[in-house]
Amino acid sequence: MTHGFFEHNLVVIYFSYGLAFFSMGLAIWLASARFRTSEFRLAGALLFLAGFGVVHGMQEWFEMIALLNERGGTNIPEWLLLPEVRLLHLLTSFLLLIFFGINLLYANRWAGNNGNRFALLGAGAFLGLWLISVAATWLVYRPERVAMIDAADVIARYSLGVTGAFIAAWAIRLEQNSFRRRGMAGFGRALLGAAIVLFLYGLSQIFTRPSFIFPSTVLNHALFEELFGFPVQLLRAVLAILMALFIIRALNVFEVENQQRLADAVEQRAAAQREALAVQQQARAQTEQLNRRLQSAVEDLALLFAVSRGMATLDRGALLRDAVPRLVAMLPRVNAGMLVLRRADEPLEIVSVVECNDPAAPVAERKAQGLQLAEFTARTGRPSWMVDHTVEPLEEAVLEGAVELDGAGAGSVGAGFKPAPTNDTAPGGHTMAMPLLARGQVIGS
């Protein structure tokens, strides 16, 4: 009864069998636009697997058409009933499967662009083996046309179908490792499932149509149905459906890869924009710093010009008395000053002074601090300042220049002078002292 059920529905089995492989090939072809630029090695060989699916599916539909004709189908073109057409499709599909497997194996083992050439040589070698086997069979047995085509079918399944499926399954299994290394284990499991199904499909090719070629005289469709209770075509149809499902599932990896590459491109673009913005900000900061230096230089030049013009006199005493008032009036953020000189071994003498007008800093206190700083600076020759009523040397990094007096006693502040760090605890700001040099000797502050 079971045998009769499967025999009655064998057309449906052939149709489903062919549809599964044809759909797999069509799905791969439609998805080819997504994996043309993929970094996965599988992408370079998938179109040959698509070719196998389409051609092999059509071959099973030829089997279905022949069966329909046997059962009284009408208006079927004669060329569709030719066994040579079916054999040609079977042979082409197996060669495409071999080409796919060898190409993928080459890509897994070696780098380079010679995979297609290597696969073509391999497929050509298998085709040559089949041709030699068919020719030898014909020379030995001299069978009738239909019997010879059946024998060629059996030889194709033994020499091309089984080995092609095994090679392709092993190649897919190796490619599954690259999916796992890329953190896509789920798609890798789909590839592993496809490899297992393809391996089983290759084993099923051992059970061929009956012919005079051994071992098809024993291992054939009839034996399989006797052992398992259903035709081998049903097993192949189920395997074809599973193969299509696993491959279509694995194809989604290319969509994920494209999304990752797009996200990486967006991140790289954002990083480039951030870098460009940082460079722009750095350039702006450097420009602003340069502008400040230029402005400071202009102010220094203007100050020196104004001082030199205002002090155009030969009276040394008048020059020294007017020096501090003029400098305090012209320098920004300076509201008091004192010029102190040491003549020979005599004590320091205040030559010129402008008192502080800050009510928080009494005049006497400021003057005492000034004298204390002047004494330290005149003795050590180092710039100093007052922090919390304590005299401390100014760090060398704070200053780029010093005050130098010419032989007549006139002084100038180095253009590279940098303000000292602010100390908010010092009432009324900072009091600083700079050494005055004449002929390399400290003469005051």
Backbone torsions as a table, in degrees:
resi	resn	phi	psi	omega
1	MET	NA	-42.6	178.6
2	THR	-64.3	-40.9	178.2
3	HIS	-59.8	-42.1	179.3
4	GLY	-65.5	-36.0	179.2
5	PHE	-63.6	-47.9	-179.0
6	PHE	-68.3	-37.7	178.3
7	GLU	-63.6	-37.1	-179.8
8	HIS	-69.8	-31.0	-176.2
9	ASN	-107.5	20.0	-178.2
10	LEU	-65.1	-30.2	176.8
11	VAL	-62.3	-42.8	178.5
12	VAL	-63.9	-38.5	179.5
13	ILE	-63.9	-45.5	178.2
14	TYR	-62.0	-40.8	-179.9
15	PHE	-63.0	-46.3	179.3
16	SER	-65.2	-39.9	178.1
17	TYR	-58.1	-53.1	179.9
18	GLY	-66.3	-38.2	-178.7
19	LEU	-63.8	-39.3	-178.8
20	ALA	-61.7	-49.5	-179.7
21	PHE	-67.9	-40.8	179.8
22	PHE	-62.8	-41.5	179.3
23	SER	-65.0	-39.4	177.3
24	MET	-60.9	-47.9	179.2
25	GLY	-62.1	-41.3	-180.0
26	LEU	-66.6	-40.3	178.7
27	ALA	-62.6	-41.4	178.3
28	ILE	-63.8	-43.5	-179.0
29	TRP	-64.1	-42.0	179.3
30	LEU	-66.0	-30.6	-179.2
31	ALA	-87.4	0.5	-174.5
32	SER	-61.7	-29.6	179.6
33	ALA	-64.2	-25.5	-178.0
34	ARG	-81.8	-23.4	-175.1
35	PHE	-116.2	12.8	179.4
36	ARG	-65.1	-32.3	-179.5
37	THR	-106.7	17.0	-176.5
38	SER	-70.0	153.5	176.4
39	GLU	-89.3	-8.8	177.7
40	PHE	-73.9	138.4	179.4
41	ARG	-65.8	-28.2	-179.7
42	LEU	-58.2	-33.2	-174.6
43	ALA	-61.0	-35.0	-176.9
44	GLY	-70.7	-17.5	-176.4
45	ALA	-112.5	-7.7	-171.7
46	LEU	-63.1	-34.2	-178.2
47	LEU	-63.0	-28.3	176.2
48	PHE	-73.1	-34.0	172.9
49	LEU	-66.6	-36.3	175.4
50	ALA	-62.5	-42.4	177.7
51	GLY	-61.2	-41.5	176.8
52	PHE	-59.4	-45.9	-177.6
53	GLY	-62.3	-45.7	-178.0
54	VAL	-65.6	-49.5	-175.7
55	VAL	-68.3	-41.5	-179.5
56	HIS	-68.2	-36.6	175.2
57	GLY	-61.9	-41.4	177.9
58	MET	-64.8	-35.6	179.0
59	GLN	-63.1	-40.2	177.8
60	GLU	-68.6	-31.4	175.7
61	TRP	-69.8	-30.8	172.6
62	PHE	-63.8	-39.1	175.4
63	GLU	-61.1	-41.3	179.3
64	MET	-64.0	-42.3	-179.6
65	ILE	-64.8	-40.3	178.1
66	ALA	-63.4	-39.8	178.6
67	LEU	-66.1	-40.3	176.9
68	LEU	-62.1	-38.3	179.3
69	ASN	-65.4	-39.1	177.6
70	GLU	-62.9	-29.7	-177.3
71	ARG	-96.0	16.9	173.3
72	GLY	96.5	21.6	176.7
73	GLY	-63.6	145.2	-177.6
74	THR	-116.1	159.5	175.5
75	ASN	57.9	32.8	176.4
76	ILE	-93.1	124.3	-179.3
77	PRO	-56.9	141.7	-176.5
78	GLU	-62.6	-34.3	-176.5
79	TRP	-67.1	-24.9	176.4
80	LEU	-71.8	-18.3	-178.1
81	LEU	-93.8	-5.5	-179.8
82	LEU	-69.3	127.2	178.6
83	PRO	-65.4	-23.5	177.4
84	GLU	-64.3	-35.9	178.3
85	VAL	-64.6	-45.7	177.7
86	ARG	-60.9	-43.7	-179.4
87	LEU	-64.7	-39.9	-179.9
88	LEU	-62.4	-42.3	178.5
89	HIS	-67.1	-39.4	178.2
90	LEU	-62.3	-47.2	-179.2
91	LEU	-62.0	-44.7	-179.3
92	THR	-63.5	-42.1	-178.4
93	SER	-64.0	-42.5	-179.8
94	PHE	-67.2	-37.3	177.4
95	LEU	-64.9	-39.2	176.1
96	LEU	-63.6	-38.1	178.0
97	LEU	-65.5	-42.3	176.7
98	ILE	-62.9	-43.6	179.4
99	PHE	-59.3	-45.2	178.2
100	PHE	-59.0	-48.5	-176.7
101	GLY	-63.4	-46.4	-178.9
102	ILE	-66.4	-41.2	179.0
103	ASN	-59.5	-44.9	-179.3
104	LEU	-69.9	-38.4	176.2
105	LEU	-61.6	-43.1	178.6
106	TYR	-61.1	-43.0	-179.8
107	ALA	-64.9	-32.3	178.9
108	ASN	-75.5	-27.1	-174.7
109	ARG	-97.1	-37.1	-174.1
110	TRP	-134.3	149.3	174.5
111	ALA	-90.7	158.7	178.5
112	GLY	127.1	178.8	-176.2
113	ASN	-109.4	22.7	-177.2
114	ASN	-97.8	10.3	-177.2
115	GLY	-61.7	-43.2	-179.2
116	ASN	-64.5	-40.7	180.0
117	ARG	-65.8	-43.9	179.4
118	PHE	-63.3	-42.3	179.2
119	ALA	-66.4	-38.0	178.5
120	LEU	-64.0	-40.9	177.6
121	LEU	-64.3	-41.9	179.5
122	GLY	-64.2	-46.7	179.4
123	ALA	-64.1	-37.4	177.2
124	GLY	-63.8	-37.2	178.6
125	ALA	-65.1	-43.2	177.9
126	PHE	-65.3	-39.4	177.3
127	LEU	-63.4	-42.1	176.9
128	GLY	-60.6	-41.2	177.4
129	LEU	-60.4	-41.8	179.5
130	TRP	-65.2	-44.4	-179.4
131	LEU	-62.0	-43.0	179.4
132	ILE	-62.9	-41.7	-179.9
133	SER	-64.8	-42.6	179.8
134	VAL	-65.3	-43.9	180.0
135	ALA	-62.5	-42.2	179.8
136	ALA	-65.3	-38.3	178.5
137	THR	-63.7	-42.8	-179.4
138	TRP	-66.5	-40.2	-179.4
139	LEU	-66.3	-34.7	-177.0
140	VAL	-79.5	-46.3	-171.0
141	TYR	-99.8	-25.4	-177.1
142	ARG	47.8	56.7	-176.0
143	PRO	-79.7	174.0	173.2
144	GLU	-70.6	168.2	-174.6
145	ARG	-58.5	-52.9	-176.4
146	VAL	-65.4	-42.0	178.6
147	ALA	-64.1	-36.8	178.8
148	MET	-67.8	-38.6	178.7
149	ILE	-66.2	-40.2	176.3
150	ASP	-62.6	-40.1	177.9
151	ALA	-65.3	-41.5	177.8
152	ALA	-63.2	-35.8	176.3
153	ASP	-62.4	-45.5	-179.7
154	VAL	-63.4	-45.4	180.0
155	ILE	-62.6	-38.2	178.7
156	ALA	-63.6	-39.7	179.8
157	ARG	-69.6	-37.9	179.0
158	TYR	-69.6	-50.2	-170.9
159	SER	-86.2	-27.6	-175.9
160	LEU	-113.1	-46.7	-175.5
161	GLY	-65.6	-51.7	-178.0
162	VAL	-66.0	-51.8	-177.6
163	THR	-66.2	-38.6	178.4
164	GLY	-62.2	-42.5	179.0
165	ALA	-65.5	-40.3	179.9
166	PHE	-66.4	-43.8	179.3
167	ILE	-62.4	-46.0	-179.3
168	ALA	-64.9	-39.8	179.3
169	ALA	-63.5	-42.7	179.4
170	TRP	-65.9	-39.3	178.5
171	ALA	-64.9	-42.2	178.0
172	ILE	-64.7	-39.0	178.5
173	ARG	-61.2	-40.5	178.4
174	LEU	-67.6	-38.7	-179.7
175	GLU	-66.8	-26.8	178.4
176	GLN	-59.4	-30.5	178.7
177	ASN	-63.9	-38.4	179.7
178	SER	-66.8	-33.0	175.7
179	PHE	-64.1	-42.4	-179.3
180	ARG	-66.2	-40.2	178.8
181	ARG	-64.5	-28.4	179.6
182	ARG	-85.8	8.1	179.6
183	GLY	75.6	25.5	179.9
184	MET	-122.0	56.6	-175.0
185	ALA	-63.3	-32.8	179.8
186	GLY	-61.0	-45.3	176.6
187	PHE	-69.7	-30.9	175.9
188	GLY	-63.8	-37.6	177.1
189	ARG	-65.8	-34.6	175.7
190	ALA	-63.3	-40.8	176.7
191	LEU	-64.8	-39.8	178.1
192	LEU	-62.6	-41.4	176.5
193	GLY	-61.5	-41.3	177.8
194	ALA	-62.8	-39.0	179.3
195	ALA	-64.7	-42.8	179.9
196	ILE	-64.2	-44.7	-179.9
197	VAL	-62.8	-41.7	-179.5
198	LEU	-66.2	-35.7	176.6
199	PHE	-64.0	-45.1	177.7
200	LEU	-64.3	-36.1	178.0
201	TYR	-64.0	-39.0	176.1
202	GLY	-63.0	-40.0	177.1
203	LEU	-62.1	-37.0	-178.4
204	SER	-65.7	-20.8	-179.7
205	GLN	-71.0	-10.9	176.4
206	ILE	-65.0	-31.8	179.5
207	PHE	-88.0	99.0	-173.9
208	THR	-104.3	-179.5	170.6
209	ARG	-69.3	149.6	-179.5
210	PRO	-63.8	138.7	176.3
211	SER	-152.8	-179.8	-179.9
212	PHE	-84.2	0.4	-180.0
213	ILE	-88.6	126.9	174.8
214	PHE	-76.7	139.0	10.0
215	PRO	-98.1	17.8	179.5
216	SER	-65.8	-14.3	174.9
217	THR	-68.3	-20.1	179.2
218	VAL	-115.5	-55.0	-179.2
219	LEU	-83.6	93.7	-178.4
220	ASN	-145.2	-174.8	-176.8
221	HIS	-58.7	-39.5	-176.5
222	ALA	-64.7	-42.0	179.0
223	LEU	-64.0	-43.2	-179.5
224	PHE	-60.3	-45.8	-178.3
225	GLU	-67.4	-33.0	177.6
226	GLU	-68.4	-37.1	-178.7
227	LEU	-75.8	-41.0	-171.0
228	PHE	-110.3	-12.4	175.5
229	GLY	86.2	4.1	176.4
230	PHE	-147.3	157.0	-175.9
231	PRO	-71.2	152.1	-179.8
232	VAL	-64.6	-25.8	177.8
233	GLN	-61.6	-33.0	177.9
234	LEU	-66.9	-43.0	177.2
235	LEU	-60.7	-45.6	-179.4
236	ARG	-64.9	-35.9	177.8
237	ALA	-64.2	-43.5	178.3
238	VAL	-63.9	-43.7	178.8
239	LEU	-64.1	-37.6	178.5
240	ALA	-64.5	-40.7	178.2
241	ILE	-64.1	-44.9	178.6
242	LEU	-63.6	-40.9	178.7
243	MET	-59.9	-45.6	179.5
244	ALA	-61.9	-42.5	-179.2
245	LEU	-64.2	-43.6	-178.8
246	PHE	-66.5	-43.2	-178.7
247	ILE	-66.7	-43.6	179.1
248	ILE	-63.1	-38.0	175.2
249	ARG	-62.5	-43.8	-179.0
250	ALA	-66.8	-27.2	-179.9
251	LEU	-62.6	-24.2	-179.7
252	ASN	-64.7	-16.1	179.8
253	VAL	-62.9	-30.8	-178.2
254	PHE	-71.8	-32.0	175.3
255	GLU	-66.8	-42.7	177.2
256	VAL	-63.7	-41.6	178.6
257	GLU	-61.1	-43.0	179.2
258	ASN	-63.8	-39.1	177.3
259	GLN	-64.3	-41.6	178.3
260	GLN	-64.5	-42.0	179.3
261	ARG	-66.0	-36.4	176.6
262	LEU	-66.1	-42.3	177.8
263	ALA	-63.3	-40.1	177.6
264	ASP	-63.9	-40.6	179.4
265	ALA	-64.6	-40.5	178.1
266	VAL	-64.2	-41.7	179.6
267	GLU	-66.0	-41.1	178.0
268	GLN	-64.0	-38.9	178.0
269	ARG	-65.8	-42.8	178.0
270	ALA	-63.7	-40.0	178.0
271	ALA	-63.5	-40.7	178.2
272	ALA	-64.5	-39.1	178.0
273	GLN	-66.0	-40.9	177.8
274	ARG	-63.7	-41.2	179.0
275	GLU	-64.7	-42.0	178.5
276	ALA	-63.8	-39.7	178.2
277	LEU	-65.0	-40.8	178.5
278	ALA	-63.5	-41.7	177.9
279	VAL	-63.6	-40.9	179.2
280	GLN	-64.3	-43.0	178.6
281	GLN	-65.1	-39.8	178.3
282	GLN	-64.2	-41.8	178.0
283	ALA	-64.3	-39.6	178.4
284	ARG	-64.4	-41.8	179.7
285	ALA	-64.6	-41.5	178.3
286	GLN	-64.8	-37.8	177.9
287	THR	-65.2	-43.3	178.4
288	GLU	-63.5	-41.3	178.4
289	GLN	-62.7	-42.4	178.2
290	LEU	-63.7	-40.3	177.9
291	ASN	-62.6	-40.4	178.7
292	ARG	-64.6	-40.2	178.8
293	ARG	-65.5	-41.6	177.9
294	LEU	-63.7	-42.0	178.6
295	GLN	-62.9	-41.9	179.0
296	SER	-64.1	-40.4	178.9
297	ALA	-64.1	-41.5	178.2
298	VAL	-63.0	-42.2	178.6
299	GLU	-63.3	-40.9	179.0
300	ASP	-62.3	-44.9	179.9
301	LEU	-63.8	-42.5	178.3
302	ALA	-62.5	-41.1	179.6
303	LEU	-63.8	-46.6	-179.5
304	LEU	-63.4	-39.1	178.9
305	PHE	-64.8	-43.8	-179.6
306	ALA	-65.4	-41.1	-179.9
307	VAL	-66.0	-45.0	-178.3
308	SER	-64.9	-36.4	178.4
309	ARG	-70.9	-39.8	-179.3
310	GLY	-71.7	-21.0	-177.6
311	MET	-107.6	30.0	180.0
312	ALA	-75.8	71.8	179.1
313	THR	-146.6	154.5	179.1
314	LEU	-94.6	-1.5	-179.6
315	ASP	-78.9	105.8	-177.7
316	ARG	-62.3	-41.3	179.6
317	GLY	-61.1	-43.3	178.9
318	ALA	-65.3	-39.8	178.5
319	LEU	-59.5	-47.0	-178.3
320	LEU	-66.6	-39.8	-179.9
321	ARG	-66.6	-36.3	-175.6
322	ASP	-86.2	-9.8	-173.9
323	ALA	-62.1	-52.9	-175.4
324	VAL	-65.8	-47.8	178.1
325	PRO	-55.9	-41.2	-179.0
326	ARG	-67.6	-41.9	179.6
327	LEU	-65.5	-42.7	178.6
328	VAL	-63.0	-37.8	-179.7
329	ALA	-69.2	-31.7	-174.3
330	MET	-95.0	-30.0	-176.7
331	LEU	-80.4	131.9	175.9
332	PRO	-72.5	153.6	176.9
333	ARG	60.4	20.7	175.9
334	VAL	-122.7	124.2	-177.5
335	ASN	-123.3	7.6	177.2
336	ALA	-161.1	159.2	179.6
337	GLY	-167.1	162.4	-177.8
338	MET	-151.6	134.6	175.4
339	LEU	-111.0	122.0	-175.5
340	VAL	-124.9	130.0	179.9
341	LEU	-122.9	152.3	174.5
342	ARG	-115.2	120.1	-179.4
343	ARG	-102.2	113.7	-177.7
344	ALA	55.5	-127.4	-178.8
345	ASP	-100.2	14.3	-178.8
346	GLU	-77.8	161.9	177.6
347	PRO	-64.0	166.0	178.5
348	LEU	-61.7	142.1	-178.6
349	GLU	-123.9	129.7	176.5
350	ILE	-78.1	114.7	-177.0
351	VAL	-92.9	-38.8	-178.2
352	SER	-149.1	143.8	-176.1
353	VAL	-151.2	144.4	168.7
354	VAL	-126.2	119.0	-174.5
355	GLU	-73.2	151.3	177.0
356	CYS	-75.9	134.2	179.7
357	ASN	-102.1	16.1	178.6
358	ASP	-82.1	119.2	-178.7
359	PRO	-63.8	-23.1	-180.0
360	ALA	-77.0	-10.9	-179.7
361	ALA	-125.1	99.2	-179.6
362	PRO	-57.6	148.7	-177.4
363	VAL	-59.8	-43.3	-177.3
364	ALA	-63.3	-40.8	-179.9
365	GLU	-65.2	-43.6	179.8
366	ARG	-64.8	-41.0	-179.8
367	LYS	-65.2	-39.2	178.2
368	ALA	-64.5	-41.5	177.7
369	GLN	-63.8	-41.5	179.8
370	GLY	-61.0	-44.9	178.7
371	LEU	-64.3	-38.9	178.4
372	GLN	-63.1	-45.2	177.8
373	LEU	-65.1	-42.7	-178.6
374	ALA	-60.9	-42.2	179.3
375	GLU	-61.5	-45.5	179.9
376	PHE	-63.1	-45.8	-176.9
377	THR	-69.2	-42.1	179.2
378	ALA	-65.5	-32.8	-178.6
379	ARG	-77.6	-40.6	-174.9
380	THR	-97.5	-20.1	-175.6
381	GLY	72.3	16.7	-178.7
382	ARG	-113.8	140.3	173.7
383	PRO	-60.6	146.1	-178.1
384	SER	-143.3	166.6	175.1
385	TRP	-149.3	168.1	-175.9
386	MET	-106.5	119.7	177.0
387	VAL	-125.7	117.1	-179.3
388	ASP	52.6	46.2	176.2
389	HIS	64.7	20.8	178.4
390	THR	-123.7	133.6	178.9
391	VAL	-79.9	126.9	178.6
392	GLU	-133.6	143.7	176.4
393	PRO	-68.3	143.5	172.3
394	LEU	-75.8	137.6	179.4
395	GLU	-61.3	148.0	-178.9
396	GLU	-64.2	-28.1	-178.7
397	ALA	-69.7	-18.3	-177.9
398	VAL	-74.9	-27.2	-173.6
399	LEU	-113.5	141.6	172.5
400	GLU	-114.7	-6.2	-179.8
401	GLY	-151.3	174.1	178.7
402	ALA	-138.9	171.5	-179.6
403	VAL	-86.0	132.0	-179.2
404	GLU	-126.4	132.0	177.5
405	LEU	-104.4	142.6	173.7
406	ASP	-83.1	-175.1	-175.7
407	GLY	-63.6	-23.9	-179.2
408	ALA	-85.1	-3.7	179.7
409	GLY	97.5	-1.6	178.4
410	ALA	-75.2	144.6	-177.2
411	GLY	-122.3	161.3	175.4
412	SER	-144.5	145.2	179.0
413	VAL	-90.9	133.9	-180.0
414	GLY	-58.5	139.6	-175.9
415	ALA	-67.5	-16.9	-177.4
416	GLY	-93.4	14.2	-177.0
417	PHE	-62.5	131.8	177.2
418	LYS	-112.1	136.8	178.2
419	PRO	-61.4	144.6	177.7
420	ALA	-73.0	157.6	177.5
421	PRO	-59.1	147.9	-177.3
422	THR	-76.8	137.8	173.6
423	ASN	-122.1	104.4	-174.4
424	ASP	-68.1	-15.1	-178.9
425	THR	-79.3	-13.7	-179.7
426	ALA	-82.1	116.2	-177.6
427	PRO	-65.3	135.3	175.9
428	GLY	73.4	12.7	179.3
429	GLY	97.8	-151.9	-177.1
430	HIS	-115.3	148.3	170.4
431	THR	-112.6	122.1	-176.2
432	MET	-125.8	153.2	179.4
433	ALA	-129.0	138.6	178.6
434	MET	-119.9	138.4	178.6
435	PRO	-72.8	144.5	173.3
436	LEU	-103.8	126.1	-176.6
437	LEU	-113.3	143.6	174.5
438	ALA	-141.5	117.6	-178.8
439	ARG	54.6	39.5	177.4
440	GLY	79.5	2.4	-179.6
441	GLN	-112.4	140.0	176.3
442	VAL	-76.8	120.3	-178.5
443	ILE	-114.2	0.1	-178.6
444	GLY	167.5	-163.1	-175.8
445	SER	-151.0	NA	NA
